[in-house]
Amino acid sequence: MTKPMQKTPRAKRAAEYKQMAFETAIRNPERYKSILQTVAPFKDKILNDDVLLDIVSSLYLQEIVKSDGVPIDENSTIDSIKERVKQVNSTRNSDGGFPKGYAARFWTYMRTLSELGFVLAQYEQPFQFSAIANKLLAGEISEQVAFAVQAMKYNRRSPYRNVKNDFNFFRFIINVLKEKSHLSYPQFIVSLFSRDGDVTKFRQLIDGHSLTLDNVAEFVRDQFGSTLKDQTITRDYPDVVLRVLILTGFVSVTYQGTTMIELNQDNRQMIDNLLNIKIELSKAEKENPHLYFQKLEQLTDKLLEIAADTPNRVTKFNQKAQKLLENTELNLTEAQIVQELKRLAQGKNKSKNVLPILYYVAEPLLLEFLLSLLLVLKYQNQFSVQPNFVADHNGLPISHAPARKGDIELFSNDIYWLIEATLIKNKQQQLNAETTSVIRHFNDALANYQAHYLSFVAPLVHSDTHQFYRAQIVLNKLESKQANIYLKPYAIDEFVDVTLAENNLLDMQSHTQDLTQKIENLFNLP
């Protein structure tokens, strides 16, 4: 048994007005679904030291958290890495009511989830999941719907933020955009310092000043007395908050010489209906984690009924993609698309020169989006391209759709073509997550078309994954009445090259027919 850790009690500081912020260690809020999936086996368990060590070790094991001090391979287990996990986290200070060390690391990944009411995570108490968290993990709702619902409940002053700013930031920024139509990124930065969520007061402030990235930090120091560093004011905090805001589906980000934030016109009715649900938290609910969680849970059904009544995937993508491609200011050229796909294949981080329109798109979604754009470029006259992500009115992806369909579907009168795209490189994760579910999505469409194609696309395709898809070709040959079924797994670079040559269908046919011929020759089949 792990030796109990001692909490270090600290006197509660007097509340102050602060810049709106979420946990910056998790810049991409789409990661929270995989975090919830990883910690879900520990739901309802008491968050004592032993359980916390198992949870944090699981986060390392699933490579949610990475460290050179905790090397992971296919033979790693929770038990085999526990001691290293304790060592690499030994200097972390206590945080969020959790003791120093690995327990504080746990809180890093639970802080925002707790603020938004996805979980209730308190030291030495049962680990609780909200109804929305459970529905998200069950594939019943998308990340966009989940975050839209929870954002409507959120309050800046809460058991997790000892601030004097006492209002719902999301409702505030929506009401600003309903009046002003759009905000520049520097204006959005100023909105994070609002003390009371007063739309009129905020508009008067920003309309009277010309704000740029060069002067906005000094401006908020003058207006609000901020003592934060420029990087924190202008990049760290606003970047994460804006990413969460985008994930709610409430706003869209455009580029007009500078980054602009506007309401997502596809969701205007949903937004208005959500705003009509009035929410008030008592003083006790803003101070007690249990009461806060319980109050937010009481509001779920009404909000979910509204938020779930929205399209769960982008519509008319061919037309929207064409508009994006024709907008010269966005610079979404074929060369730029290919360059970004090659970067994703190599696992490199986004460069400082990344196209602004792509900056806020999470990388797994970015892969699907860029592949979809490339397919429209090459096949728009032959196929209707249907990515299955949730998107804004411009066609830019917001979140993955609920897990019932494949990633990208292409349709013609005679052909169905499914593309499953992933950035997973881990051998076991790729085999577990990107094989049987892919075939299930594919088989669901087999009855309706004369020919069926399946492309699996990843940075690299492990030998076991190759073997799985070869086996599927054999099974289709033996079991299916459909003769025209073609499958092939691709590395991203290979798929891009084949697509640029507009040779995808022939390539999948050749791959499948070559393997089928070998099987027939081996067994002397007719």
Buried (B, 14 or more C-beta within 10 A) or exposed (E): EBEEBEBEEEEEEEEEBBBBBBBBEBEBBBBBBBBBEBBBEBBEBBBBBBBBBBBBBBBBBBBBBEEEEBEBEEEBEBEEBBEBBBBBBEEBEBBBBBBBBBBBBBBBBBBBBBBBBBBBBBBBBEBBBBBBBBBBBEEBBBBBBBBBBBBBBBBBBBBBBBBEBBBBBBBBBBBBBBEBEBBBBBBBBBBBBBBEBBBEEBBEBBEEBEBEBEEBBEBBBEEBEBEBEBEBBBBBBBBBBBBBBBBBBBBBBBBEEEBBBBBBEBBEEBBEBBBEEEBEBEEEBBBBBEBBBBBBBEBBEBBBEBBBEBEBBBEEBBEBBBEBBEBEEBEBEEEBBBBBBEBBBEEEEBEEEBBBBBBBBBBBBBBBBBBBBBBBBBBBEBBBBBBBBBBBBBBBBBBBBBEEBBBBBBBBEEBBBBBBBBBBBBBEBBBEEBBEEBBEBBBEBBEEBEBBBBBBBBBBBBEEBEEBBBEBBEEBBEEEEEEBBBBBBBBBBBBBBBBEEEEBBEBBBEBBEEBBEEBEEEEEEE
